[in-house]
């Protein structure tokens, strides 16, 4: 029996918008609350995703959303799921779109879900990269230089004056699902490469271009925290990203829990200044050239690597969310350092790319603590089993598409033309 005093009469629902079946954050959330005895319901793309087969999930709601739906459709679907659960549950979003949807439609959804008391537009403002840039400037928080390009004419003008390399991203949360210009954050090394993105995309778009902080002069850090009433940090964790997938700019494949009071204080100051409440996953890059931690991304929801962090009292951000919204005390405790988090399939691919001479992430010494796996667990083995066939299918499909695009094109013979 866990020493954490959770209200097991209040269920939770892991909420997601879009299709990303291989996601360690959802599995970790189901395990974290399920081990406390909290009934943890899940939204899943199909019945055999890693999250869907976890022993710690309660009811499984198969609802394959894409992010292309109107907000009213998504709100109606969530309300129907809430009605089927039958009692108010704590909503646990695992993507920016779900977090924004819950915040902006709290009036309609609060009948079914317990939600942080946050202003309706704040989550969208923080998740939009250029709005985040302006908030950082307003509150004197370091951040890379950033611009948003919305059409080819703007991009052409920018490319003529730009200094390369640059980092490019989809500027807004919903844009990445509805009209993505790039599949993931990437580094662009030349003007022709930047122009090629515009040629392959949409007529109108929102592409964010950001100052590149070279890996030889930088280090990737993240903060996971939960802020309660008056933006008080009930838990505040810091860690370092060791490897990512895709390499150099993707999600965390391997991370270490490392104390960083300076960074924790900087994150706390920014969240208090903006009035943030809820779970926060912040990506920072330490620039050795000027000694500053620069805020790169702010995700107002549970991060995929949150299971790396825990206090000495057994509290992580998901447990803090449930305890706080159900009126329970969130016990104080220090961060447990020396833990290591590995998302098995992504870390394997990142290691392979590194061995083949790709640009691998900087690797600090391995900590002397336990390793937490994204999918593997002795008491919950099926998510690990479910990952690999799905991953193999995705890799094979990608190779087939690549081969199809690269196939030689033949002109029809005269005989076939008649």
N, C-alpha and C positions, 0 to 999 in steps of 0.2 A: 504494500500500500504506500502511495506517495505521501510525503510530508506536506505537499502543496495543498492548501485548503481551497480546492476548486468547488464551485457549485455545480454538481453533476446533474442537477435537474434542468439546467439551461444548456441546450445543445449548441453546436456550432455548424456553420455551413461554409465550406471552402468554395469561394466564388471566383469564376474565371470567365473571361470573354476572349474568344479567339481560339485557334487550334495550336496547342503546344503540348502534346501528350507526354513527352519526355521532360519532366520538370520535377526536380528534387524538392522544391519548396513546398508544393502541395503534399507530397508524400511525408515530408518532415512535419508539416502542420498536423496532419492526421495522426501521426505517431505521437507527437508532443501532447496533444489534448486527449487522444485515445488512451494513452498510458495513465492519465489521471482519472479515467472513467467517464470523461465527457463524451456523450454521443456526438460524433463528428460526421456529418453528412457531406457529400461531395458532389460537385458537378464535374462530369467527365465526358470526353469526346465519344467514347465507346466503352463496352463492358470489360475490355482487357487492357486498358492503360495501366501503368504501374500504380497510379493512385486508386484506380477502380478495384484492383485486386488486393489492396492492403487489408490486413486483418483488422486494422484499427479504424477503418471507415465504417460508418453506420449505413444509412441508406445511400444508394448510388442513383443519381439523377443523370441519365444520359441525355445530354443537350449539346449538340455540336453547333456552336456559334462561330461566326467568322469575323465579327466586328463590322460587317457591312450592313447589319440590320439597323433600322431606326431605333433610337433610344426607347421609344414607347413600346416597341416589340420586346426589347430586353427587359424593361421594367415589368411589363406584364408577365413575362416568363419567370422572373425572379419572384414576383408576388404569388404566382401559382405554386412554385416550389415551396415558398413560405407557408402557404395554406396547407400543402400536403404534409409538411413537417408538423404543423398543428400547434406550435408554441413558438414564441419569439426566440430566435437564436442569434448568437454572435456571428456576424458576417466576417469572414477572413479572406480578403481579396489577395490574389497572387499575381495580378498584373495591373498596370496603370489604368487601363480602360475600365476594369471592374471597380477599382477604387474611386475613380472619377464618377462613374455611373451611380454608385451608392451614395456618394456625397451630394451630388447634384439633384438626386431624386429621393433624398431622405424623407421628405414629407410624405411621399407615397409609399415608401418601403419601411418606415419605422414601425408600422403596425406589425411587421413580420420579423424585423431584424433590429438588434442592438448595434448602434453605430457611434463612432466618436462625434462629439459636438464640435464640428468644424464648419467654418463658413463655406458656403456651397461652391464657390469658385476657386478656393485656394489650392485644392489638389490639382486641378487642371493647370493653374498658373505655375505651380512648382514642376509639374511633369513636362510642360512645354519648354523646350530648351532655351529659347530666346527670352521668354518671360523669366525663367530662372536666372539668366545672365543679368537682366535688369534688376531683379531683386537682390542679387549679390552685390551689384554696384551700389544700390540704394543703402544696403546695410553693411557696406565695407567688408565684404567677404571675398577673398581672392578667387578668381575664376579665369579660365582661358578666354582670350579675345574671341568673340562670336559674332556671326552675321547669319541672316536668313535670306535665302534667295527664292523668289516665288515665280519666276518665269525665265525663259531662255535668254531674254535680253539682259536681265539682271545678272544672270550667270556669266554671259559673255563679257559684260563690262567688268565684273569682279575678277574673272580669270585673267584679264589683261594686266591687272595690277597686283595680283596675288603673289605671295611668297610661299613656295612649296617646301616641304610637304604640308598638307592640311588634313584634318580629321573631318569626315562628312558623316552626317546622321540624318534620319528622318526627323523633321523639326517637331512634330506633334504626336501625341500618343495614338490618336485614331488614324492619323495619316499613315502610320507604318502598316496598318491593316488594310486601309481602303485604297491608298494610292502611293505605295512605297517607291522611293527613288533608289534606295539601296536596301539590301536584305538585312544588313547589320552594320554597326559602326565599322568604318574602315578608314585606312590612311590612303590619301591620294598623293602621288609623288610628282605629278606633272600636270601642265595645262591640258594636254590632249586627253589625259585620263579623266580629268574633271569634266571636260566637254563631252566625252563619251557617255558619261552618266546622264547628262541632259538629253542626248540623242536617243538613249534607250528608254527614257521615261515618259512622263505625261506632259501635255502641253502646259498645264499649270500645276505647280507643285509647291512644296515648302521643304527646301533642302537646307539643313543647317551646316555651315562650315565653321570650323573651330581651329584655333591655334593648336599646332601640334607640339606636344611636349615630349621630346625624344626620350626613348627608354633608357639610353645611356646616361641621361641626366635626370631621370625621374623614377618614381616608385609609386605603385598603385596601392591605395588604402581604401577601406570602406568602414562606414559606421552603420550599425544597426541599433535602433533605439525605439522605445515606446514612450510617448509623451501623453500625460493625462491632463486633467483640468489645469487651466492657466499655463499650459505648455510645460508642466513640470516633468523632467525626465525620470521616469520610474525605473527604467533600465537604460543603459547607454554603453554600448560595446564598440570596440575598435579592433580591426584586424588588417592583415596585409594580404593582397592577392599575389599568389605565387605563379599560377598558370591560368590562362583563360582559353576559352574556345568560342569562336575562332581566335587563333593566337594573336596577341597584341591588342585586342579590342573587344573581346566577347564577354560572355558570362564567366563567372568564376568556376574553374575546373578544380583548382586546389587553393586553399587559403589557410592561414594560420591566425589564431587568436593572440594578439600582441597588444599589451597595454600602451596607450598613447594619450595621456591626460591632456596635452595641448590640443590634439585633434578632437577629443571628446568635448572639450570646453568650447571649441569653435563651432561644432555642430549644435551644441546646446544654445549658444548665443544666437545663431541664425534661426533656429526653430522658434525660440522665444520671440524674436523680433517679428516673425511672420505670423505668430499666433497658431502655430501648427499643433494639432493633436492627432494621435493615432500612431500607427507603426510607420517607421521611416527607414529606408535603405538608401544611403548616400554614398556615391562614389567620388573619391578624392584622388588627386595625383600630387605627390610631393615633388616640387621642382627644386632640385639641388642647386640650381644656378642662382636663385634668389632666396632659398630657404623657406618658401611658402607652400602651405597646403592649399590646393586650388580645387574648388568644387566643380565636378564635371557633370554629374547627374544626380537628380533627386527623385527617388521613386517612393510615392506615398503609400506603400503597401509592404507586404511580407516579401523579403528577398529570397532568391533561390538558395542562398547559402546561410540562412539564418540559424540553422541547426549547429553551426560552428560555435555559437555563443551560448553561454549559460552562466548564471551566477552560482555562488557557493550554496545558495538555497534552492537551486534547481529551477530557476526562472529564466525563460527565454522571452523573446518579444511576443510570441503567440500566446503563451501563458499569461504574460502581463496584460495583453489585450483582453483576454477572457476574464481574468480576475477583476480588472478595473471596471469593465462594462457590466459586470454582474454585482458590483458593489462590494467585492472582497478586497482585503488588504493585499497589496503587492509587497511581499517582504523584501527588505533591503538585503543586499549581498554584493560582494565584490565579483568582478569578472573572473572566471576561471581561465587562466592563461595556459599556453602550451598545447591547447587542443589543435587538431588538424582536421580539415574538412576536404573530402575528395569526392567529386562526382565522377564515378568510375568510367563511363563511356567517354565523357568529354576530356578527362585527364589522360586517358589512354591515347586519344587522338592528338592531344596537345604534345604529349611526349614523343609520339611518332614523328610529328612535324618538326619538332626540335632536333631529333636525331638525323633527320634528312637535310638539315642545314637551314630550316626555316628560321624566322626571327622568333626565338623562344623568349618567354618572359624571364625576368631576373629571378633567380632561385636563392632565397636565403636559407640558412641552416635549418634542418628539420627540427621542430620543437620536440621536447621530451614529455609529451602528453599523449592522451588517447587520440585515435583517429576515428572520426565520425564519417560514415559513408553516406552518400546521397541516396542510394537505393538499397544497398546491402544491409541486412540486419538479421541477427540470429532469431529474434522473436517475431520477425515479419519478413520472411524470405521471398515471397512471391513478387513484390515489385522489382527486385533484382532480376528474377527470371524473366519478367515481362519486358524488360528494357531491350534485351539483345536482339530478339527477332524483329522488333519494331525498328531498331536502329539499323540492322542489316537491310531491311526492306527500304528504308529511306536512302541509305548509301547506294544500294543497287539502282534505285530509281534515278538518283542523281547522276550516276555513271551512264545509264541508258540515255537520259536527256542530253548529256554532254556529247556522247557518241553520235546521237541523232543530229545534233546541231553541226557537228564536225564532218558529217558524211559528205563525200564528193557529190556534186550536183551534175547531172548529165542532161544534155539537151536531147529532145526526142529525135529519133532517126527519121529520115525522109519516108521510109516505108511505112512507119507508124502514122505519119502525117497524111498518108494516102496520096 
